[in-house]
Amino acid sequence: MVWFKSRKHGRDSRERTDKGEHIVVENAHPAIVDRETFDRRKALAAERRFDVHTSPARKVNYLLSRLIVCDVCDNHFGGRRLLQKGKDGSTTERFAYYCGGYLSKGTAVCAALPIPKHWIEGVVLKLVRARLCEPDSLAEFEERVRNRIDAIRREYGSDTRAIEIGA
């Protein structure tokens, strides 16, 4: 059994400790399998490679997840990737926002249609750009950002990690 593999760092995060700081208790509980079998299986497992992470090229950010509220059932929309196969056997990826009520309980709860990701994010981006490009709005935005940074500096002093984390 190994204790103290990590320690609390800040309010909400943890950091790994060095192996020298670990507290190791050998034979802390009765073995289910003998040591020889365990070591043999451990060696076999080390030879295999389990790469379950998707490539960065497949990572998709859904900027509006949980910000869109369904007008049919009042649940939040979330982003989903859908693979569709064509008649010719080709596969097409579609990215859209789906109602959480529809995803969890189907059409019995909600019959809202999916919203195409590229379309809704494009509309929202146009609105944000138009709003920010107005001189008064841009000045107000800059003032809010400066006030937030000043508040963080007052709270944390010169510790810039708090600003990077987004405290």
C-alpha positions in Angstrom: 0.0 0.0 0.0 1.3 3.5 -0.9 0.3 6.7 0.9 1.1 10.3 0.3 1.4 10.0 -3.5 0.0 13.5 -3.8 -0.6 16.5 -1.6 -3.2 19.2 -1.7 -2.0 22.3 -3.6 -4.2 25.4 -3.2 -7.8 25.1 -2.7 -8.9 22.8 -5.5 -5.9 21.0 -6.9 -3.4 18.3 -6.0 0.3 17.8 -7.0 2.3 14.6 -7.1 4.9 14.0 -4.5 8.4 12.6 -5.1 8.8 8.9 -4.7 11.1 9.5 -1.8 8.2 11.1 0.1 5.8 8.1 -0.4 4.9 6.0 2.6 5.1 2.3 1.5 3.7 -0.5 3.5 4.6 -3.9 2.2 2.1 -6.8 2.6 -0.6 -4.5 4.0 -3.4 -6.9 3.1 -3.6 -10.7 2.3 -2.6 -11.5 -1.3 -5.3 -12.6 -3.8 -2.6 -14.2 -6.1 0.9 -15.4 -5.3 3.8 -13.0 -5.9 5.2 -15.0 -8.8 1.9 -14.8 -10.8 1.6 -11.1 -10.0 5.1 -10.3 -11.2 4.6 -12.4 -14.4 1.3 -10.6 -15.2 2.8 -7.2 -14.4 5.6 -7.8 -16.9 3.2 -8.9 -19.6 1.0 -5.8 -19.0 4.1 -3.5 -19.2 4.8 -4.9 -22.7 1.3 -3.9 -24.0 0.6 -0.3 -24.9 -2.8 1.1 -24.1 -3.2 4.4 -25.9 -6.8 5.3 -25.2 -6.4 9.1 -25.7 -7.7 10.6 -28.9 -5.4 12.6 -31.0 -5.4 16.4 -30.6 -6.7 16.7 -34.1 -9.9 15.0 -33.0 -10.4 17.3 -30.0 -13.4 19.5 -30.5 -14.3 22.5 -28.2 -18.0 23.2 -27.8 -17.9 26.9 -26.7 -21.6 27.2 -26.0 -22.2 24.0 -24.1 -24.5 24.6 -21.1 -25.1 28.2 -22.3 -27.9 27.4 -24.6 -31.2 26.5 -22.9 -33.8 24.5 -24.6 -37.1 26.3 -25.2 -39.0 23.0 -25.2 -37.9 21.4 -21.9 -35.6 24.0 -20.2 -32.6 21.6 -20.2 -29.1 22.8 -21.4 -27.6 21.9 -24.7 -24.2 20.2 -25.0 -21.9 19.4 -27.9 -21.8 16.0 -29.6 -19.9 14.6 -32.6 -22.0 12.3 -34.8 -20.6 10.0 -37.5 -22.9 9.5 -40.4 -22.3 6.8 -43.1 -23.3 7.7 -46.7 -24.8 5.3 -49.2 -21.4 5.1 -50.9 -19.8 3.9 -47.6 -18.1 7.2 -46.8 -18.2 8.6 -43.3 -19.0 12.2 -42.5 -18.4 13.9 -39.1 -21.1 16.3 -37.9 -20.8 18.5 -34.9 -23.9 19.8 -33.2 -25.4 20.9 -29.9 -28.1 18.5 -28.6 -30.6 19.1 -25.8 -29.7 17.4 -22.6 -33.3 16.3 -22.0 -33.4 14.6 -25.4 -30.0 13.0 -24.8 -30.9 11.6 -21.4 -34.6 10.6 -21.9 -35.3 10.9 -25.7 -38.3 12.3 -27.5 -40.6 11.5 -24.6 -39.1 14.6 -22.8 -37.9 16.8 -25.7 -38.3 16.9 -29.4 -35.9 19.8 -29.9 -33.7 19.5 -33.0 -29.9 19.6 -32.9 -28.3 22.9 -33.6 -25.3 22.7 -36.0 -22.1 23.8 -34.2 -20.6 25.8 -37.1 -23.8 27.8 -37.6 -24.7 28.7 -34.0 -21.1 29.5 -33.1 -20.8 31.7 -36.2 -23.9 33.6 -35.3 -22.8 34.2 -31.7 -19.3 35.2 -32.9 -20.7 37.8 -35.3 -22.8 39.2 -32.5 -19.9 39.4 -30.1 -17.7 41.0 -32.7 -20.3 43.6 -33.5 -20.9 44.4 -29.8 -17.2 44.6 -29.0 -16.4 46.8 -32.0 -18.6 49.6 -30.7 -16.2 52.1 -29.0 -18.3 52.3 -25.8 -18.6 48.6 -25.5 -14.9 48.1 -26.1 -14.0 50.6 -23.4 -16.5 49.0 -21.0 -15.0 45.5 -21.8 -11.4 46.8 -21.2 -12.5 48.4 -17.9 -14.1 45.2 -16.6 -11.0 43.1 -17.5 -8.7 45.6 -15.8 -10.9 45.7 -12.7 -10.9 41.9 -12.5 -7.1 41.7 -12.8 -6.7 44.4 -10.2 -9.0 42.5 -7.8 -7.0 39.3 -8.3 -3.8 41.2 -7.7 -5.2 42.7 -4.5 -6.3 39.2 -3.3 -3.2 37.3 -4.3 -0.4 39.9 -4.5 2.2 39.2 -7.1 1.5 35.5 -7.4 0.8 35.3 -11.2 -0.3 31.7 -11.0 -3.7 32.8 -9.7 -4.3 34.9 -12.9 -3.2 31.9 -15.1 -5.5 29.5 -13.3 -8.4 32.0 -13.7 -9.2 32.5 -10.0 
